[in-house]
Amino acid sequence: MQFSSYAKTLAAALSLAVVAGCSSGGGTQDGDQQNGGMNSGSSTQGMNSSSGATGQNSGQQAQMPSENRVYFDFDSDSIRPQYESMLNQHAQYLQRNSSTNIVLEGHTDPRGTREYNLGLGERRANAVRQYLTIQGVPASQIEVVSYGEERRAASGNSDQAYSQDRRVVIDY
């Protein structure tokens, strides 16, 4: 029942973004600060060994980049220059491992309406997607999702906490 509510909200946000003609030049989303998911070191090793089994670049296994968060300025979906090198590493990894897919998770701080924040999170994720596709990553390897303000990285209502919330997470 809760999943259905999230699905409806996401569908509404996507509809609003299409109707409003929103587009962005780039943006990244940062994932949760928790390490209980698929971004642990052991899963990285599993991804590397499984990518070698596909026969691509036999003898060479590209290492998955360890950084996976892009942070944004307030009310912005522009990718800061400091994250371009990290995104280039992800692009190279994805090009060398064509069977690997990613989810770009867009996040915002809690300021603004829920609907606006879902749209902003999506614009940020789409900005990162656009950056990666310009670098040669096939769009079919990338999925975009926006969580808006629903999954905060930091508690509190300070500028410091808000700056950690404004992110795109690259989730393998």
Rosetta constraint file for C-alpha pairs under 8 A:
AtomPair CA 1 CA 5 HARMONIC 6.52 0.50
AtomPair CA 2 CA 6 HARMONIC 6.43 0.50
AtomPair CA 3 CA 7 HARMONIC 6.13 0.50
AtomPair CA 4 CA 8 HARMONIC 6.15 0.50
AtomPair CA 5 CA 9 HARMONIC 6.16 0.50
AtomPair CA 6 CA 10 HARMONIC 6.02 0.50
AtomPair CA 7 CA 11 HARMONIC 6.07 0.50
AtomPair CA 8 CA 12 HARMONIC 6.09 0.50
AtomPair CA 9 CA 13 HARMONIC 6.14 0.50
AtomPair CA 10 CA 14 HARMONIC 6.13 0.50
AtomPair CA 10 CA 118 HARMONIC 7.50 0.50
AtomPair CA 10 CA 146 HARMONIC 7.54 0.50
AtomPair CA 11 CA 15 HARMONIC 6.14 0.50
AtomPair CA 12 CA 16 HARMONIC 6.18 0.50
AtomPair CA 13 CA 17 HARMONIC 6.18 0.50
AtomPair CA 13 CA 115 HARMONIC 6.15 0.50
AtomPair CA 13 CA 118 HARMONIC 6.07 0.50
AtomPair CA 13 CA 119 HARMONIC 5.88 0.50
AtomPair CA 14 CA 18 HARMONIC 6.26 0.50
AtomPair CA 14 CA 119 HARMONIC 7.22 0.50
AtomPair CA 15 CA 19 HARMONIC 6.10 0.50
AtomPair CA 16 CA 20 HARMONIC 5.89 0.50
AtomPair CA 16 CA 119 HARMONIC 7.65 0.50
AtomPair CA 17 CA 21 HARMONIC 6.06 0.50
AtomPair CA 17 CA 22 HARMONIC 5.34 0.50
AtomPair CA 17 CA 119 HARMONIC 6.16 0.50
AtomPair CA 18 CA 22 HARMONIC 6.42 0.50
AtomPair CA 22 CA 123 HARMONIC 7.50 0.50
AtomPair CA 23 CA 123 HARMONIC 6.68 0.50
AtomPair CA 24 CA 77 HARMONIC 6.61 0.50
AtomPair CA 24 CA 78 HARMONIC 7.57 0.50
AtomPair CA 24 CA 123 HARMONIC 5.77 0.50
AtomPair CA 24 CA 124 HARMONIC 7.41 0.50
AtomPair CA 24 CA 126 HARMONIC 6.83 0.50
AtomPair CA 24 CA 127 HARMONIC 5.51 0.50
AtomPair CA 25 CA 77 HARMONIC 7.55 0.50
AtomPair CA 25 CA 78 HARMONIC 6.57 0.50
AtomPair CA 25 CA 127 HARMONIC 5.21 0.50
AtomPair CA 25 CA 130 HARMONIC 6.97 0.50
AtomPair CA 25 CA 131 HARMONIC 7.82 0.50
AtomPair CA 26 CA 77 HARMONIC 6.08 0.50
AtomPair CA 26 CA 78 HARMONIC 5.21 0.50
AtomPair CA 26 CA 79 HARMONIC 5.44 0.50
AtomPair CA 26 CA 123 HARMONIC 7.60 0.50
AtomPair CA 26 CA 124 HARMONIC 6.33 0.50
AtomPair CA 26 CA 125 HARMONIC 7.57 0.50
AtomPair CA 26 CA 126 HARMONIC 6.33 0.50
AtomPair CA 26 CA 127 HARMONIC 2.57 0.50
AtomPair CA 26 CA 128 HARMONIC 5.02 0.50
AtomPair CA 26 CA 129 HARMONIC 7.25 0.50
AtomPair CA 26 CA 130 HARMONIC 6.03 0.50
AtomPair CA 26 CA 131 HARMONIC 6.02 0.50
AtomPair CA 27 CA 70 HARMONIC 7.65 0.50
AtomPair CA 27 CA 72 HARMONIC 7.41 0.50
AtomPair CA 27 CA 77 HARMONIC 4.66 0.50
AtomPair CA 27 CA 78 HARMONIC 5.13 0.50
AtomPair CA 27 CA 79 HARMONIC 4.75 0.50
AtomPair CA 27 CA 123 HARMONIC 6.68 0.50
AtomPair CA 27 CA 124 HARMONIC 3.73 0.50
AtomPair CA 27 CA 125 HARMONIC 5.47 0.50
AtomPair CA 27 CA 126 HARMONIC 6.29 0.50
AtomPair CA 27 CA 127 HARMONIC 3.64 0.50
AtomPair CA 27 CA 128 HARMONIC 4.49 0.50
AtomPair CA 27 CA 129 HARMONIC 7.73 0.50
AtomPair CA 27 CA 168 HARMONIC 7.24 0.50
AtomPair CA 28 CA 69 HARMONIC 7.18 0.50
AtomPair CA 28 CA 70 HARMONIC 4.84 0.50
AtomPair CA 28 CA 71 HARMONIC 6.68 0.50
AtomPair CA 28 CA 72 HARMONIC 7.39 0.50
AtomPair CA 28 CA 77 HARMONIC 7.51 0.50
AtomPair CA 28 CA 79 HARMONIC 6.53 0.50
AtomPair CA 28 CA 104 HARMONIC 7.38 0.50
AtomPair CA 28 CA 105 HARMONIC 7.98 0.50
AtomPair CA 28 CA 106 HARMONIC 6.83 0.50
AtomPair CA 28 CA 124 HARMONIC 5.02 0.50
AtomPair CA 28 CA 125 HARMONIC 4.96 0.50
AtomPair CA 28 CA 126 HARMONIC 7.53 0.50
AtomPair CA 28 CA 127 HARMONIC 6.23 0.50
AtomPair CA 28 CA 128 HARMONIC 4.58 0.50
AtomPair CA 28 CA 129 HARMONIC 7.88 0.50
AtomPair CA 28 CA 167 HARMONIC 6.03 0.50
AtomPair CA 28 CA 168 HARMONIC 3.97 0.50
AtomPair CA 28 CA 169 HARMONIC 6.83 0.50
AtomPair CA 29 CA 69 HARMONIC 6.19 0.50
AtomPair CA 29 CA 70 HARMONIC 5.52 0.50
AtomPair CA 29 CA 71 HARMONIC 6.82 0.50
AtomPair CA 29 CA 104 HARMONIC 6.15 0.50
AtomPair CA 29 CA 105 HARMONIC 5.15 0.50
AtomPair CA 29 CA 106 HARMONIC 4.22 0.50
AtomPair CA 29 CA 107 HARMONIC 5.87 0.50
AtomPair CA 29 CA 121 HARMONIC 7.27 0.50
AtomPair CA 29 CA 124 HARMONIC 6.13 0.50
AtomPair CA 29 CA 125 HARMONIC 5.42 0.50
AtomPair CA 29 CA 128 HARMONIC 7.55 0.50
AtomPair CA 29 CA 166 HARMONIC 7.37 0.50
AtomPair CA 29 CA 167 HARMONIC 3.97 0.50
AtomPair CA 29 CA 168 HARMONIC 0.58 0.50
AtomPair CA 29 CA 169 HARMONIC 4.19 0.50
AtomPair CA 29 CA 170 HARMONIC 6.80 0.50
AtomPair CA 30 CA 68 HARMONIC 6.78 0.50
AtomPair CA 30 CA 69 HARMONIC 4.05 0.50
AtomPair CA 30 CA 70 HARMONIC 5.45 0.50
AtomPair CA 30 CA 71 HARMONIC 6.68 0.50
AtomPair CA 30 CA 104 HARMONIC 7.91 0.50
AtomPair CA 30 CA 105 HARMONIC 6.38 0.50
AtomPair CA 30 CA 106 HARMONIC 6.62 0.50
AtomPair CA 30 CA 107 HARMONIC 6.73 0.50
AtomPair CA 30 CA 165 HARMONIC 7.96 0.50
AtomPair CA 30 CA 166 HARMONIC 7.49 0.50
AtomPair CA 30 CA 167 HARMONIC 4.03 0.50
AtomPair CA 30 CA 168 HARMONIC 3.14 0.50
AtomPair CA 30 CA 169 HARMONIC 2.84 0.50
AtomPair CA 30 CA 170 HARMONIC 6.45 0.50
AtomPair CA 31 CA 68 HARMONIC 7.56 0.50
AtomPair CA 31 CA 69 HARMONIC 6.39 0.50
AtomPair CA 31 CA 105 HARMONIC 6.32 0.50
AtomPair CA 31 CA 106 HARMONIC 7.95 0.50
AtomPair CA 31 CA 107 HARMONIC 7.86 0.50
AtomPair CA 31 CA 153 HARMONIC 7.85 0.50
AtomPair CA 31 CA 167 HARMONIC 7.22 0.50
AtomPair CA 31 CA 168 HARMONIC 6.18 0.50
AtomPair CA 31 CA 169 HARMONIC 3.69 0.50
AtomPair CA 31 CA 170 HARMONIC 6.69 0.50
AtomPair CA 31 CA 171 HARMONIC 7.18 0.50
AtomPair CA 32 CA 151 HARMONIC 7.17 0.50
AtomPair CA 32 CA 152 HARMONIC 7.40 0.50
AtomPair CA 32 CA 153 HARMONIC 5.63 0.50
AtomPair CA 32 CA 169 HARMONIC 7.39 0.50
AtomPair CA 33 CA 153 HARMONIC 5.83 0.50
AtomPair CA 35 CA 39 HARMONIC 6.42 0.50
AtomPair CA 35 CA 40 HARMONIC 6.10 0.50
AtomPair CA 36 CA 40 HARMONIC 7.15 0.50
AtomPair CA 38 CA 43 HARMONIC 6.01 0.50
AtomPair CA 38 CA 171 HARMONIC 7.44 0.50
AtomPair CA 38 CA 172 HARMONIC 6.80 0.50
AtomPair CA 39 CA 43 HARMONIC 6.40 0.50
AtomPair CA 39 CA 44 HARMONIC 6.81 0.50
AtomPair CA 39 CA 171 HARMONIC 7.11 0.50
AtomPair CA 39 CA 172 HARMONIC 7.08 0.50
AtomPair CA 40 CA 44 HARMONIC 6.50 0.50
AtomPair CA 41 CA 45 HARMONIC 6.43 0.50
AtomPair CA 42 CA 46 HARMONIC 6.31 0.50
AtomPair CA 43 CA 47 HARMONIC 6.08 0.50
AtomPair CA 44 CA 48 HARMONIC 6.23 0.50
AtomPair CA 44 CA 64 HARMONIC 6.52 0.50
AtomPair CA 45 CA 49 HARMONIC 6.18 0.50
AtomPair CA 46 CA 50 HARMONIC 6.04 0.50
AtomPair CA 47 CA 51 HARMONIC 5.97 0.50
AtomPair CA 48 CA 52 HARMONIC 6.36 0.50
AtomPair CA 48 CA 61 HARMONIC 6.32 0.50
AtomPair CA 48 CA 62 HARMONIC 7.07 0.50
AtomPair CA 48 CA 63 HARMONIC 6.55 0.50
AtomPair CA 48 CA 64 HARMONIC 7.32 0.50
AtomPair CA 49 CA 53 HARMONIC 6.67 0.50
AtomPair CA 49 CA 61 HARMONIC 7.77 0.50
AtomPair CA 50 CA 54 HARMONIC 7.08 0.50
AtomPair CA 51 CA 55 HARMONIC 7.71 0.50
AtomPair CA 51 CA 56 HARMONIC 7.40 0.50
AtomPair CA 51 CA 61 HARMONIC 7.30 0.50
AtomPair CA 51 CA 97 HARMONIC 6.20 0.50
AtomPair CA 51 CA 99 HARMONIC 7.71 0.50
AtomPair CA 51 CA 100 HARMONIC 7.96 0.50
AtomPair CA 52 CA 56 HARMONIC 6.43 0.50
AtomPair CA 52 CA 57 HARMONIC 7.55 0.50
AtomPair CA 52 CA 58 HARMONIC 6.60 0.50
AtomPair CA 52 CA 59 HARMONIC 7.81 0.50
AtomPair CA 52 CA 60 HARMONIC 7.64 0.50
AtomPair CA 52 CA 61 HARMONIC 6.03 0.50
AtomPair CA 56 CA 96 HARMONIC 7.17 0.50
AtomPair CA 56 CA 97 HARMONIC 7.30 0.50
AtomPair CA 57 CA 61 HARMONIC 6.91 0.50
AtomPair CA 57 CA 96 HARMONIC 7.49 0.50
AtomPair CA 62 CA 93 HARMONIC 5.93 0.50
AtomPair CA 62 CA 96 HARMONIC 6.87 0.50
AtomPair CA 62 CA 97 HARMONIC 7.88 0.50
AtomPair CA 63 CA 93 HARMONIC 6.92 0.50
AtomPair CA 64 CA 90 HARMONIC 7.16 0.50
AtomPair CA 64 CA 93 HARMONIC 6.16 0.50
AtomPair CA 65 CA 86 HARMONIC 7.47 0.50
AtomPair CA 65 CA 89 HARMONIC 6.32 0.50
AtomPair CA 65 CA 90 HARMONIC 6.11 0.50
AtomPair CA 65 CA 93 HARMONIC 7.62 0.50
AtomPair CA 67 CA 86 HARMONIC 6.96 0.50
AtomPair CA 68 CA 169 HARMONIC 5.76 0.50
AtomPair CA 68 CA 170 HARMONIC 5.04 0.50
AtomPair CA 68 CA 171 HARMONIC 7.28 0.50
AtomPair CA 69 CA 167 HARMONIC 6.48 0.50
AtomPair CA 69 CA 168 HARMONIC 5.67 0.50
AtomPair CA 69 CA 169 HARMONIC 4.69 0.50
AtomPair CA 69 CA 170 HARMONIC 6.31 0.50
AtomPair CA 70 CA 79 HARMONIC 7.61 0.50
AtomPair CA 70 CA 83 HARMONIC 6.42 0.50
AtomPair CA 70 CA 167 HARMONIC 5.38 0.50
AtomPair CA 70 CA 168 HARMONIC 5.22 0.50
AtomPair CA 70 CA 169 HARMONIC 6.66 0.50
AtomPair CA 71 CA 79 HARMONIC 7.89 0.50
AtomPair CA 71 CA 80 HARMONIC 7.88 0.50
AtomPair CA 71 CA 163 HARMONIC 7.41 0.50
AtomPair CA 71 CA 164 HARMONIC 7.15 0.50
AtomPair CA 71 CA 166 HARMONIC 5.71 0.50
AtomPair CA 71 CA 167 HARMONIC 4.31 0.50
AtomPair CA 71 CA 168 HARMONIC 6.61 0.50
AtomPair CA 72 CA 76 HARMONIC 6.27 0.50
AtomPair CA 72 CA 77 HARMONIC 6.60 0.50
AtomPair CA 72 CA 78 HARMONIC 6.96 0.50
AtomPair CA 72 CA 79 HARMONIC 6.76 0.50
AtomPair CA 72 CA 80 HARMONIC 7.12 0.50
AtomPair CA 72 CA 163 HARMONIC 7.51 0.50
AtomPair CA 72 CA 166 HARMONIC 5.41 0.50
AtomPair CA 72 CA 167 HARMONIC 5.84 0.50
AtomPair CA 73 CA 77 HARMONIC 7.71 0.50
AtomPair CA 73 CA 78 HARMONIC 7.88 0.50
AtomPair CA 73 CA 163 HARMONIC 7.40 0.50
AtomPair CA 73 CA 166 HARMONIC 7.15 0.50
AtomPair CA 74 CA 163 HARMONIC 7.72 0.50
AtomPair CA 74 CA 166 HARMONIC 7.32 0.50
AtomPair CA 75 CA 120 HARMONIC 7.50 0.50
AtomPair CA 76 CA 120 HARMONIC 7.81 0.50
AtomPair CA 76 CA 124 HARMONIC 7.75 0.50
AtomPair CA 77 CA 120 HARMONIC 7.13 0.50
AtomPair CA 77 CA 123 HARMONIC 6.08 0.50
AtomPair CA 77 CA 124 HARMONIC 4.60 0.50
AtomPair CA 77 CA 127 HARMONIC 6.65 0.50
AtomPair CA 78 CA 124 HARMONIC 7.34 0.50
AtomPair CA 78 CA 127 HARMONIC 7.10 0.50
AtomPair CA 79 CA 83 HARMONIC 6.98 0.50
AtomPair CA 79 CA 84 HARMONIC 7.73 0.50
AtomPair CA 79 CA 127 HARMONIC 7.23 0.50
AtomPair CA 79 CA 128 HARMONIC 7.39 0.50
AtomPair CA 80 CA 84 HARMONIC 7.35 0.50
AtomPair CA 83 CA 87 HARMONIC 6.21 0.50
AtomPair CA 84 CA 88 HARMONIC 6.03 0.50
AtomPair CA 85 CA 89 HARMONIC 6.40 0.50
AtomPair CA 86 CA 90 HARMONIC 6.51 0.50
AtomPair CA 87 CA 91 HARMONIC 6.14 0.50
AtomPair CA 87 CA 131 HARMONIC 7.85 0.50
AtomPair CA 87 CA 132 HARMONIC 6.97 0.50
AtomPair CA 88 CA 92 HARMONIC 6.21 0.50
AtomPair CA 88 CA 132 HARMONIC 7.47 0.50
AtomPair CA 88 CA 135 HARMONIC 7.17 0.50
AtomPair CA 89 CA 93 HARMONIC 6.19 0.50
AtomPair CA 90 CA 94 HARMONIC 6.09 0.50
AtomPair CA 90 CA 132 HARMONIC 7.92 0.50
AtomPair CA 91 CA 95 HARMONIC 6.11 0.50
AtomPair CA 91 CA 132 HARMONIC 5.69 0.50
AtomPair CA 91 CA 135 HARMONIC 6.29 0.50
AtomPair CA 91 CA 136 HARMONIC 7.09 0.50
AtomPair CA 91 CA 137 HARMONIC 5.93 0.50
AtomPair CA 92 CA 96 HARMONIC 6.22 0.50
AtomPair CA 93 CA 97 HARMONIC 6.10 0.50
AtomPair CA 94 CA 98 HARMONIC 5.92 0.50
AtomPair CA 94 CA 100 HARMONIC 6.44 0.50
AtomPair CA 94 CA 101 HARMONIC 7.65 0.50
AtomPair CA 94 CA 137 HARMONIC 6.43 0.50
AtomPair CA 94 CA 141 HARMONIC 7.88 0.50
AtomPair CA 95 CA 136 HARMONIC 7.14 0.50
AtomPair CA 95 CA 137 HARMONIC 5.75 0.50
AtomPair CA 95 CA 138 HARMONIC 7.96 0.50
AtomPair CA 98 CA 141 HARMONIC 7.51 0.50
AtomPair CA 99 CA 141 HARMONIC 7.76 0.50
AtomPair CA 100 CA 141 HARMONIC 6.75 0.50
AtomPair CA 100 CA 172 HARMONIC 7.49 0.50
AtomPair CA 101 CA 140 HARMONIC 7.94 0.50
AtomPair CA 101 CA 141 HARMONIC 4.46 0.50
AtomPair CA 101 CA 142 HARMONIC 5.90 0.50
AtomPair CA 101 CA 143 HARMONIC 7.77 0.50
AtomPair CA 101 CA 172 HARMONIC 6.37 0.50
AtomPair CA 102 CA 141 HARMONIC 6.23 0.50
AtomPair CA 102 CA 142 HARMONIC 5.14 0.50
AtomPair CA 102 CA 143 HARMONIC 6.23 0.50
AtomPair CA 102 CA 170 HARMONIC 6.53 0.50
AtomPair CA 102 CA 171 HARMONIC 5.49 0.50
AtomPair CA 102 CA 172 HARMONIC 4.69 0.50
AtomPair CA 103 CA 142 HARMONIC 5.90 0.50
AtomPair CA 103 CA 143 HARMONIC 4.64 0.50
AtomPair CA 103 CA 144 HARMONIC 5.69 0.50
AtomPair CA 103 CA 145 HARMONIC 7.08 0.50
AtomPair CA 103 CA 169 HARMONIC 7.95 0.50
AtomPair CA 103 CA 170 HARMONIC 6.01 0.50
AtomPair CA 103 CA 171 HARMONIC 5.13 0.50
AtomPair CA 103 CA 172 HARMONIC 6.59 0.50
AtomPair CA 104 CA 125 HARMONIC 5.52 0.50
AtomPair CA 104 CA 128 HARMONIC 7.64 0.50
AtomPair CA 104 CA 129 HARMONIC 7.48 0.50
AtomPair CA 104 CA 142 HARMONIC 7.17 0.50
AtomPair CA 104 CA 143 HARMONIC 6.11 0.50
AtomPair CA 104 CA 144 HARMONIC 4.85 0.50
AtomPair CA 104 CA 145 HARMONIC 6.19 0.50
AtomPair CA 104 CA 168 HARMONIC 6.32 0.50
AtomPair CA 104 CA 169 HARMONIC 5.68 0.50
AtomPair CA 104 CA 170 HARMONIC 4.91 0.50
AtomPair CA 104 CA 171 HARMONIC 6.33 0.50
AtomPair CA 105 CA 121 HARMONIC 7.69 0.50
AtomPair CA 105 CA 122 HARMONIC 7.98 0.50
AtomPair CA 105 CA 125 HARMONIC 6.19 0.50
AtomPair CA 105 CA 144 HARMONIC 6.25 0.50
AtomPair CA 105 CA 145 HARMONIC 5.06 0.50
AtomPair CA 105 CA 146 HARMONIC 5.62 0.50
AtomPair CA 105 CA 147 HARMONIC 6.88 0.50
AtomPair CA 105 CA 168 HARMONIC 5.28 0.50
AtomPair CA 105 CA 169 HARMONIC 5.02 0.50
AtomPair CA 105 CA 170 HARMONIC 6.58 0.50
AtomPair CA 105 CA 171 HARMONIC 7.43 0.50
AtomPair CA 106 CA 120 HARMONIC 7.81 0.50
AtomPair CA 106 CA 121 HARMONIC 4.08 0.50
AtomPair CA 106 CA 122 HARMONIC 5.56 0.50
AtomPair CA 106 CA 123 HARMONIC 7.75 0.50
AtomPair CA 106 CA 124 HARMONIC 5.90 0.50
AtomPair CA 106 CA 125 HARMONIC 4.99 0.50
AtomPair CA 106 CA 144 HARMONIC 7.66 0.50
AtomPair CA 106 CA 145 HARMONIC 6.18 0.50
AtomPair CA 106 CA 146 HARMONIC 4.45 0.50
AtomPair CA 106 CA 147 HARMONIC 5.90 0.50
AtomPair CA 106 CA 148 HARMONIC 6.53 0.50
AtomPair CA 106 CA 167 HARMONIC 6.27 0.50
AtomPair CA 106 CA 168 HARMONIC 4.60 0.50
AtomPair CA 106 CA 169 HARMONIC 6.76 0.50
AtomPair CA 107 CA 117 HARMONIC 7.85 0.50
AtomPair CA 107 CA 118 HARMONIC 7.87 0.50
AtomPair CA 107 CA 120 HARMONIC 7.91 0.50
AtomPair CA 107 CA 121 HARMONIC 4.82 0.50
AtomPair CA 107 CA 124 HARMONIC 7.94 0.50
AtomPair CA 107 CA 146 HARMONIC 6.32 0.50
AtomPair CA 107 CA 147 HARMONIC 5.46 0.50
AtomPair CA 107 CA 148 HARMONIC 4.69 0.50
AtomPair CA 107 CA 149 HARMONIC 6.03 0.50
AtomPair CA 107 CA 150 HARMONIC 7.82 0.50
AtomPair CA 107 CA 151 HARMONIC 7.15 0.50
AtomPair CA 107 CA 152 HARMONIC 7.61 0.50
AtomPair CA 107 CA 165 HARMONIC 6.29 0.50
AtomPair CA 107 CA 166 HARMONIC 5.59 0.50
AtomPair CA 107 CA 167 HARMONIC 5.23 0.50
AtomPair CA 107 CA 168 HARMONIC 6.00 0.50
AtomPair CA 108 CA 117 HARMONIC 6.07 0.50
AtomPair CA 108 CA 118 HARMONIC 7.93 0.50
AtomPair CA 108 CA 120 HARMONIC 7.14 0.50
AtomPair CA 108 CA 121 HARMONIC 5.86 0.50
AtomPair CA 108 CA 147 HARMONIC 7.79 0.50
AtomPair CA 108 CA 148 HARMONIC 5.02 0.50
AtomPair CA 108 CA 149 HARMONIC 4.96 0.50
AtomPair CA 108 CA 152 HARMONIC 7.75 0.50
AtomPair CA 108 CA 162 HARMONIC 7.99 0.50
AtomPair CA 108 CA 165 HARMONIC 5.39 0.50
AtomPair CA 108 CA 166 HARMONIC 4.38 0.50
AtomPair CA 108 CA 167 HARMONIC 6.55 0.50
AtomPair CA 109 CA 117 HARMONIC 7.88 0.50
AtomPair CA 109 CA 148 HARMONIC 7.58 0.50
AtomPair CA 109 CA 149 HARMONIC 5.44 0.50
AtomPair CA 109 CA 152 HARMONIC 7.11 0.50
AtomPair CA 109 CA 162 HARMONIC 5.15 0.50
AtomPair CA 109 CA 163 HARMONIC 7.45 0.50
AtomPair CA 109 CA 165 HARMONIC 4.92 0.50
AtomPair CA 109 CA 166 HARMONIC 5.57 0.50
AtomPair CA 110 CA 117 HARMONIC 7.72 0.50
AtomPair CA 110 CA 149 HARMONIC 5.05 0.50
AtomPair CA 110 CA 162 HARMONIC 7.65 0.50
AtomPair CA 111 CA 117 HARMONIC 7.96 0.50
AtomPair CA 112 CA 116 HARMONIC 6.37 0.50
AtomPair CA 112 CA 117 HARMONIC 6.34 0.50
AtomPair CA 113 CA 117 HARMONIC 6.15 0.50
AtomPair CA 114 CA 118 HARMONIC 6.23 0.50
AtomPair CA 114 CA 148 HARMONIC 6.98 0.50
AtomPair CA 114 CA 149 HARMONIC 7.07 0.50
AtomPair CA 115 CA 119 HARMONIC 6.39 0.50
AtomPair CA 116 CA 120 HARMONIC 6.14 0.50
AtomPair CA 117 CA 121 HARMONIC 5.96 0.50
AtomPair CA 117 CA 148 HARMONIC 4.63 0.50
AtomPair CA 117 CA 149 HARMONIC 6.29 0.50
AtomPair CA 118 CA 122 HARMONIC 6.23 0.50
AtomPair CA 118 CA 146 HARMONIC 5.69 0.50
AtomPair CA 118 CA 147 HARMONIC 6.11 0.50
AtomPair CA 118 CA 148 HARMONIC 4.13 0.50
AtomPair CA 118 CA 149 HARMONIC 7.38 0.50
AtomPair CA 119 CA 123 HARMONIC 6.17 0.50
AtomPair CA 119 CA 146 HARMONIC 7.42 0.50
AtomPair CA 119 CA 148 HARMONIC 7.34 0.50
AtomPair CA 120 CA 124 HARMONIC 6.18 0.50
AtomPair CA 120 CA 148 HARMONIC 7.04 0.50
AtomPair CA 121 CA 125 HARMONIC 6.29 0.50
AtomPair CA 121 CA 145 HARMONIC 7.96 0.50
AtomPair CA 121 CA 146 HARMONIC 4.95 0.50
AtomPair CA 121 CA 147 HARMONIC 6.56 0.50
AtomPair CA 121 CA 148 HARMONIC 5.09 0.50
AtomPair CA 121 CA 168 HARMONIC 7.73 0.50
AtomPair CA 122 CA 126 HARMONIC 6.03 0.50
AtomPair CA 122 CA 144 HARMONIC 7.07 0.50
AtomPair CA 122 CA 145 HARMONIC 6.36 0.50
AtomPair CA 122 CA 146 HARMONIC 4.81 0.50
AtomPair CA 122 CA 148 HARMONIC 7.83 0.50
AtomPair CA 123 CA 127 HARMONIC 6.06 0.50
AtomPair CA 124 CA 128 HARMONIC 6.57 0.50
AtomPair CA 124 CA 167 HARMONIC 7.73 0.50
AtomPair CA 124 CA 168 HARMONIC 6.68 0.50
AtomPair CA 125 CA 129 HARMONIC 6.19 0.50
AtomPair CA 125 CA 144 HARMONIC 6.00 0.50
AtomPair CA 125 CA 145 HARMONIC 7.18 0.50
AtomPair CA 125 CA 146 HARMONIC 7.30 0.50
AtomPair CA 125 CA 168 HARMONIC 5.96 0.50
AtomPair CA 126 CA 130 HARMONIC 5.98 0.50
AtomPair CA 126 CA 144 HARMONIC 6.73 0.50
AtomPair CA 127 CA 131 HARMONIC 6.23 0.50
AtomPair CA 128 CA 132 HARMONIC 6.19 0.50
AtomPair CA 128 CA 168 HARMONIC 7.88 0.50
AtomPair CA 129 CA 133 HARMONIC 6.14 0.50
AtomPair CA 129 CA 139 HARMONIC 7.59 0.50
AtomPair CA 129 CA 142 HARMONIC 6.89 0.50
AtomPair CA 129 CA 144 HARMONIC 7.68 0.50
AtomPair CA 130 CA 134 HARMONIC 6.10 0.50
AtomPair CA 131 CA 135 HARMONIC 6.42 0.50
AtomPair CA 132 CA 136 HARMONIC 6.58 0.50
AtomPair CA 132 CA 137 HARMONIC 5.60 0.50
AtomPair CA 133 CA 137 HARMONIC 4.56 0.50
AtomPair CA 133 CA 138 HARMONIC 5.95 0.50
AtomPair CA 133 CA 139 HARMONIC 6.14 0.50
AtomPair CA 137 CA 141 HARMONIC 7.25 0.50
AtomPair CA 138 CA 142 HARMONIC 7.52 0.50
AtomPair CA 147 CA 151 HARMONIC 6.42 0.50
AtomPair CA 149 CA 165 HARMONIC 7.73 0.50
AtomPair CA 152 CA 165 HARMONIC 5.47 0.50
AtomPair CA 153 CA 161 HARMONIC 7.71 0.50
AtomPair CA 153 CA 164 HARMONIC 6.00 0.50
AtomPair CA 153 CA 165 HARMONIC 5.22 0.50
AtomPair CA 154 CA 161 HARMONIC 5.12 0.50
AtomPair CA 154 CA 162 HARMONIC 7.35 0.50
AtomPair CA 154 CA 164 HARMONIC 6.32 0.50
AtomPair CA 154 CA 165 HARMONIC 6.52 0.50
AtomPair CA 155 CA 161 HARMONIC 6.28 0.50
AtomPair CA 156 CA 161 HARMONIC 5.91 0.50
AtomPair CA 156 CA 162 HARMONIC 7.98 0.50
AtomPair CA 157 CA 161 HARMONIC 6.31 0.50
AtomPair CA 157 CA 162 HARMONIC 6.80 0.50
AtomPair CA 158 CA 162 HARMONIC 6.21 0.50
AtomPair CA 159 CA 163 HARMONIC 6.03 0.50
AtomPair CA 160 CA 164 HARMONIC 6.76 0.50
AtomPair CA 161 CA 165 HARMONIC 6.61 0.50
AtomPair CA 162 CA 166 HARMONIC 6.56 0.50
